[in-house]
Amino acid sequence: MQIEVRSLQKNYGRVKAVRDVSFDVAEGQLRVILGPSGCGKTTVLRLIAGLEPVSAGSIRIAGVDVTLLPPDRRNISMVFQSYALFPHLSVRENIIFGLKVRKVPGPEIEKRLERVIELLGLGQRLDAKPGELSGGMQQRVALGRAIIAEKPVTLMDEPLSNLDAKLRNTMRREICALQRRLGISMVYVTHDQVEAMTMADRILLMREGRIVQDDVPESFYERPANVFVARFIGTPPMNILPLCNGGGGAALAPDGPVLYPGLDGSRFKLGIRPENLRLADEGHPAVVTGKEYLGSDTFIACAINGHEAIVRTRGMSDLAPGVPIHLTWDSKTLCLFDAHTEMRIEDAPEAEPLP
């Protein structure tokens, strides 16, 4: 493993920012740490970088225990959210600054610089100052400064958060292509689930300083560990509907279809993705409360016995608020959650299909 984090903790007085976090990053892997603001993801990155002292636990990089080592001895590079470029230096000087500080020979600096500007397309802007560049170009310079160090591990702290949506899409693809081409191990911190799902080999989702789920992207979507994951991943998020009793766990009312025979419905919640809900002539009754047209899809909001659910349909829909509809779904697409712990039931009984 390129990075091994074990039982990591970080306390600021009585505040526990990171609580018993353990994970690995394999050689050449792009590992994303995802979570809402204040969950501790950036703190974990800073602990790996050595910018913050750990309160407990250990960090190993390439088999070496670096827990107590300063940042310059950890053999890593880092890209910050703010880019952290020197405004008075040119693009060229910003990129090679670290090499000059480490007294790398001039010919070696030029050799590395030539490779970096070819990778990032910066050849025409080497003499420009950061203030003369767009946000995307400044991000490329920050990437270039990290790449030219030729470290086996690169840490990135929300590097795309200052860019507009179109440029973020482009830079996501560029970062992934560079990471694969160079074969570096990367730890990438973001609050954006789209970045995580599209870029990561593996995702670590955090909440309140703890790991909630550590898995491959598809598992987060199809097999969320709990209700928090189900609602955090996906746009729109997974619908969570309470069950009630009716000879078993029923989705809507005691006289409705029984989905889980023999279960105490009050103890469980039903989860279903918006694209797995279907409009039908017969099924569970609902009432349209609103809709959002996004071109290729329309998100239809509806009320089911006082609870909101979102239905994702293809193209434009002419359904208006107040219109009664019926919903159905494939029972194999359902998730079952414990109503008290909100954890997904791993060995849920087979749901009976709707008539």
N, C-alpha and C positions, 0 to 999 in steps of 0.2 A: 504494500500500500504506500502511496506517495504521502498521504496525510492520515494520521491516526489521532483522533480526539477522544479522550476518555474521561468521563465523569467531570466535565468542565463546569466550573461554577464561578460566578462573578457577583460580588456583593458591593453595593455602595451604601455603607452604613447598614441600616436595617432593610434596605431595598435589595431584593434578590433579583438581579437583572437576567442572570443565566443560571438555570437549575439543572444540574446533573445531565449535561448534554454529551452524548457519545455518538460518533459516526466516523466513517472512513471515506477517503477519496482515492480511487484507484489511479494508477498511472494513465495519463491521457484522457481522464474522465472530466466531463463538465458537470459539476455538482452545483445545483441552485439551492440557496437557502431562502425560503419564501415565508412571508407572514405579514400581518398588519403592522402599522406603526406602533412602536413601543414593545414589540414582542421579544426583542433581544438579538435579532439576526445580525445587525451591524456590530453589536458588541462582540458576538462570536467571531466575526471576521477580524476585528481589531485585536482580539486575544490571540488568534492564529498569527497575525502579523507582528505581534509583540508590542503594539502601541498601547496596550493596557496590561497591567499585571493580573495574573489569574488569582482567584481566591482559593481555589482547590482544583484538583484534576491535573491532567498532563496532555501535552501536545507533542507529537513526533512527526517530523518531516523527513522523508527518505530514510527512515529507520533511526534518525538521530533525535534524541530528546531535546527539544528547543524551548521547553516551558520557561526556563529562566534566562534564555539567551536574548540579547538585544536584537532589534529588527534587522540590522545590517549583517547579522551572522545566521540568519534563517534561510538564506538562499531563495528568496521570493521576490516578486515584483508586485506592485499594487496600483490600481487605477481608482481614483477617488471620484465621488459624486460631483465635486466642484471642478474637476479636471486638474486644479492646482498647478496651472502653468505660470511661468515667470513672465509678466507682461512686458518687461523691458528687453527680453531676449527673443531672437528670431525663432522660427519653427525649428531650424537646424540646431540652434544652440539649446533649445528646450529638450529636444530628443536626445542629444548626446551629453547633456549635463551630468548625468550620473556616471557615465563612463569616464569623463574628464576628472571628476572628483576621485574616482577609484584609480586614476592614473593609468588607464588602459592606453597602450601605445597608439599613436596617431594612425598608422596604416590599418590597424585592427578596427579602430573607430570608423574609418571611412568605408571599410568593407561591410561592416554591420549596417551603417547608415544607408548604403546603397541598396541593401536587401530590404530594409524597412520601408524606404520610400517607394520601392517597387511594389511591395505588398499593399501599401495603403494609398498609393496614388498621390503622394505629396510632392512629387518632383518639381512642380511649377510654383510651389508656395514656400520653398525653403527659406527665403529671405524675408517673408512676411512676419509681422508681429501678431500675437494672439488676438489683439483688439481688432485686427483687420479681417479676421476669419469668422465664418459662420459657426454655429454651435456644432454642426456635424464635423466640420474641419478641425475644430478644437478637440473634439472627441478623438479624432484620428491621431492627432498629435499626442494626446495622453496615452493612447494605445501604443503608438510608436515608441514612446519613452519606456513603456513596460516591456515591449517585445525586444527592443535592442539590448536589454540587459541579459537576454537569453537565459533566464531562470526557468527551472522545471515547473515552478508553481507560480500562478498569477491569481491575485485576489482582486475582485471587482465589487465596488460598493455602489450599487444603483447608478451605473454609469450613463444610462439613457434617460433618466428621469427629467432632465432639463430640455429634452428635444421634443419637437412636435411629433404627432402620431405617424405621419408618413415617413419621416426620417428615422424614427425608432424601428419601424419595420425593416428598413434598409440596413441599419446598423446591427440589428439582431442577426441577420443573415451573414453580414460581414464578420462579426465576432465569432460566430459558429464555424465559418469557413476557415478563419485564421487559426482557431483553436485546433481544428482537425488537421490542418496542414502542418502546423508546428508541433503537434503531438504533446502540447503542454497540459498539465493538470490545472483545472480552473475551478475556483470557488466564486460563485456569482450571487450577490445578494440583491433581492428585489422584493417589492410589495406587489408587483404586477403579475397576476396569474398567467396572462398570455405569454409573457416573457419566459416564465418558468416552464409552461407546458410545451412551448415550441423550441426551446433551447436545450433543456436539461437532458442528460443521460439518466440522472436520478435527482429527485427533489426531497428536500428536508423542510417540512412545514412546521413552523414554530408558533406557539401562543403562550403569552405570559411567561416567557423564559424557558419553556419546556418544548420538547419535541412532541408533536401531535401525530405525525405520520412520516415515515422515511421509506420511500418507495419509488418505482418507476412512474412516469407521468400517466400512463393509461390506467394504472391501479387507482390513482387519486380520483379519476373521473368515474370509473366503473365500480370500484370497491372502496369507497371512502371509509376511513376508520371510525368516524363518528359524525354527528350532525354538523359540527363546526366545519369539518373538511368538506362535507357534502354541499354546504352553503357557500363556502369560500371559493371552491373551484367550480367553474362553469358560469357562462353568461347566456341567459339568466341562470341563477343557481338552481339546485335541485329543489323540487317541491317537497315540503315536509308536511304530511297530513296526519292528524291524530286518528287512531283507530278507536272503535267503540265495540261493545259486546253485542253479539247477535248470533248466538250459537257458535261463536268463535270471533276472530278479529275481523270486523267489517269496516270498510273504508268510510262509509257515510252515516248510515243510520241503522238501528237495530233490525229494521225490516229489509235492509239492503242485502246485496249478494255477500255471502261469506267467503272471504279471501283466505283466511288461515283457520281452518277447523281446529277446535280444541284449545285455541290460545285465548288468554284473558286480554281482550283488546285494549283495556285501559292501561296496560303495562307497556304498550308498544306504539311506535310511530312508523308511518309508511313513507318511504322516500321514492320519488320517481322523477327522472329528468324531463324537462319540458318537451323535448323532441319525441319522447316515448308516450306522451299523451296524444290521443287521436280524437278528432270530432267524429261522431257517429249518430245514426238515427236512433239507436237505443243504447242505454248504458246508464252511467251515473248522471243525474241531472245537475246542471250548473247554470249560472247566469253570467253573461259577459259584463265586465265592469270597466273595461278599457282595452286599448290595443296600441302597439308601437310598430309602425311600418319601417322596415330597414332595407327595403329593396328586394333582396333575395328571400327574406323571411319576414313574417309578421308574428310578433309576440302578443298573444291574446290573454289578457288577465281576466280571470273569472272567479266567482265566489261559489264555494262548495260548502253548504251548511255553515256559513259564516267564516270559512277559512279561504284564503286566497291561493290560487294555483295559476301557474303560467303555462300556456300551451304554445308550442312553437310550430308554426305552419309554414309551408312553402309559399312564396309569392305574396300577392295582395289578398286581403280578406275584406269582405264587405259587411262583416258582422259589426253591429253597433251596440253600445252599452245598453243593458236592459234586455237583450235578446236571450231567451232560454236556449240552452244547448245540452247535448249529451256527450259524455266522455267515456272512452274505453282505453284499455292498454293491454299489452302482452304481459302476463304474470311473471315471465322470466326476467323482465327488466326492472322489477321492484327490489328495493332495499328495505330491510326491517331494522329499526333502531329501538333500543331500550328507552322507554319514556323517562326513566330516572337518571341513568348514567349517560344517556345519549350515544352510547357505543353501538356500532353496527353488530347485529347478531350474525356471527360467522356461519353457524349451522342452522339457519332459519328453515322451518318446514316449507315444503313446496306449496306455493300459493295455487289455489284453484282458479282456472281461467274464468273470466266473466262470461255469462251467457250471451 
